[in-house]
Amino acid sequence: MLKKYHGGAVFEQQTDILGNYCRIETPELVEATERHIGKFVREHQLISAAACTSFKASANVKEALSGVNAKLLDKSKLVRDGVTGEVRISELTPLMVACLMGNMTTARILVEHARGTYLPESPEDFRMFVDVKIARSMGGNNALLYACTAG
C-alpha cells in the first residue's frame, strides 16, 4: 500500500469516488505541480467521498485519507467574522459535507482520523476542525448543526 501511494513513479489510479480520477503524487511533485497549475490537494476528493452515501463511502474516505496530500482543515480558508470576531471558514469542510449528507459513518471516520492527527500536538486544531463554523454569508453553521438538520 505504501509503495502504491508513495512510490517513486507518478501514476494515475481510477477511483470509485464519484467516478473521478486522482493523481497519486510525491511531495516533490506536489510542489512542482503547484507552480504550474495552482494548488491541488486531496481535500476535494475527501469532500466528494464525504458526500457519497453509498456503501462504499467509508472505503473511499479511508483511501483519500491515506494520501500524503490529504487535508482535513484548510487553514488558508479561515476568515475572521466582522460582527463577532470569531474565526470561521469560507468553504465547507469534509466533516460538514458528511454531516450535511447525513453520512454519520463518514463523519465518524473523519473525526477519528482528526483525533489521531491533531490531538497529540494541537488540541486547539482538533477543536477547530470539529467546531469551526462556515462564513455567515453561507449560513454560519458548524458540522453538528448540519448533522441535526440532516436528520
C-alpha positions as CSV (number, residue, x, y, z in Angstrom):
1,M,0.0,0.0,0.0
2,L,2.8,2.5,0.9
3,K,4.6,1.7,-2.4
4,K,1.3,2.2,-4.2
5,Y,0.8,5.7,-2.8
6,H,4.3,6.9,-2.1
7,G,6.4,5.1,-4.7
8,G,8.9,6.9,-6.9
9,A,6.8,7.0,-10.1
10,V,3.7,9.1,-10.5
11,F,0.7,7.3,-11.9
12,E,-3.0,7.7,-12.1
13,Q,-5.4,5.4,-10.5
14,Q,-9.1,5.2,-11.2
15,T,-11.1,5.6,-8.0
16,D,-14.7,5.0,-7.2
17,I,-15.1,8.4,-5.6
18,L,-17.8,9.9,-7.8
19,G,-16.2,8.4,-10.9
20,N,-13.2,10.8,-10.7
21,Y,-9.5,10.1,-11.2
22,C,-7.0,11.1,-8.6
23,R,-3.3,11.6,-9.1
24,I,-1.1,10.0,-6.6
25,E,1.8,12.4,-6.0
26,T,5.0,12.6,-4.1
27,P,5.7,15.7,-2.1
28,E,8.3,16.9,-4.6
29,L,5.8,16.6,-7.5
30,V,3.2,18.4,-5.5
31,E,5.5,21.5,-5.2
32,A,6.3,21.3,-8.9
33,T,2.6,20.9,-9.9
34,E,1.5,23.8,-7.7
35,R,3.9,26.1,-9.6
36,H,2.3,25.1,-12.9
37,I,-1.4,24.6,-12.3
38,G,-2.0,26.0,-8.9
39,K,-2.7,24.2,-5.6
40,F,-4.3,20.8,-5.9
41,V,-4.7,18.7,-2.8
42,R,-6.9,15.8,-1.9
43,E,-9.4,17.7,0.2
44,H,-11.6,17.8,-3.0
45,Q,-11.5,14.1,-3.1
46,L,-12.3,13.9,0.6
47,I,-15.3,16.2,0.1
48,S,-16.5,14.0,-2.8
49,A,-16.2,10.9,-0.7
50,A,-17.9,12.5,2.3
51,A,-20.9,13.4,0.0
52,C,-21.1,9.8,-1.2
53,T,-23.9,8.0,0.6
54,S,-23.3,4.6,-1.0
55,F,-22.0,1.6,1.0
56,K,-18.5,2.4,-0.5
57,A,-18.3,5.8,1.1
58,S,-16.3,4.7,4.1
59,A,-13.7,2.9,2.0
60,N,-13.5,6.0,-0.3
61,V,-12.8,8.3,2.6
62,K,-10.2,5.9,4.1
63,E,-8.5,5.8,0.7
64,A,-8.5,9.6,0.4
65,L,-7.1,10.0,4.0
66,S,-4.2,7.6,3.3
67,G,-2.5,10.0,0.9
68,V,0.2,12.5,1.9
69,N,-1.7,15.4,0.4
70,A,-5.0,14.9,2.4
71,K,-6.1,17.9,4.4
72,L,-8.9,17.8,6.9
73,L,-9.0,21.5,7.5
74,D,-7.5,24.0,5.1
75,K,-6.4,26.9,7.3
76,S,-5.9,29.1,4.2
77,K,-9.7,29.3,4.0
78,L,-10.1,30.7,7.6
79,V,-11.7,34.2,7.9
80,R,-12.5,36.4,10.8
81,D,-16.1,37.3,11.3
82,G,-16.6,41.1,11.1
83,V,-19.5,41.0,13.5
84,T,-18.4,38.7,16.3
85,G,-14.7,38.5,15.7
86,E,-14.7,34.7,15.7
87,V,-12.7,32.6,13.3
88,R,-14.9,30.9,10.6
89,I,-14.1,29.1,7.3
90,S,-15.1,30.3,3.8
91,E,-15.9,26.8,2.4
92,L,-17.4,23.6,3.5
93,T,-15.1,21.1,5.2
94,P,-15.3,17.3,4.5
95,L,-16.9,16.9,8.0
96,M,-19.5,19.5,7.2
97,V,-20.4,17.8,3.9
98,A,-20.6,14.3,5.6
99,C,-22.9,15.7,8.3
100,L,-25.0,17.7,5.7
101,M,-25.5,14.5,3.7
102,G,-26.4,12.6,6.9
103,N,-23.5,10.2,6.4
104,M,-22.5,9.7,10.1
105,T,-20.2,6.7,9.3
106,T,-18.0,9.0,7.2
107,A,-18.2,11.7,9.9
108,R,-17.0,9.2,12.5
109,I,-14.1,8.2,10.3
110,L,-13.1,11.8,9.7
111,V,-13.3,12.7,13.4
112,E,-11.3,9.6,14.4
113,H,-8.6,10.5,11.9
114,A,-8.5,14.1,13.1
115,R,-8.2,12.9,16.7
116,G,-5.1,10.9,15.7
117,T,-3.7,13.7,13.6
118,Y,-4.4,16.8,15.7
119,L,-4.7,15.8,19.4
120,P,-1.1,14.7,20.1
121,E,0.3,18.1,19.0
122,S,-2.5,20.6,18.8
123,P,-5.8,20.1,20.7
124,E,-6.9,23.6,19.5
125,D,-6.7,22.4,15.9
126,F,-8.8,19.4,16.7
127,R,-11.4,21.6,18.4
128,M,-11.4,23.9,15.4
129,F,-11.8,21.0,13.0
130,V,-14.9,19.7,14.8
131,D,-16.4,23.1,15.8
132,V,-15.5,25.6,13.0
133,K,-18.4,27.4,11.6
134,I,-18.9,28.3,7.9
135,A,-18.9,32.0,7.0
136,R,-22.2,33.9,7.8
137,S,-22.8,34.5,4.1
138,M,-23.0,30.7,3.7
139,G,-25.3,30.1,6.6
140,G,-23.0,30.2,9.6
141,N,-23.5,26.6,10.8
142,N,-20.9,24.1,12.1
143,A,-20.8,20.4,11.4
144,L,-23.0,19.5,14.4
145,L,-25.8,21.8,13.2
146,Y,-25.6,20.3,9.7
147,A,-25.9,16.8,11.3
148,C,-29.0,17.9,13.3
149,T,-30.7,19.3,10.2
150,A,-29.9,16.3,8.1
151,G,-32.0,14.1,10.5
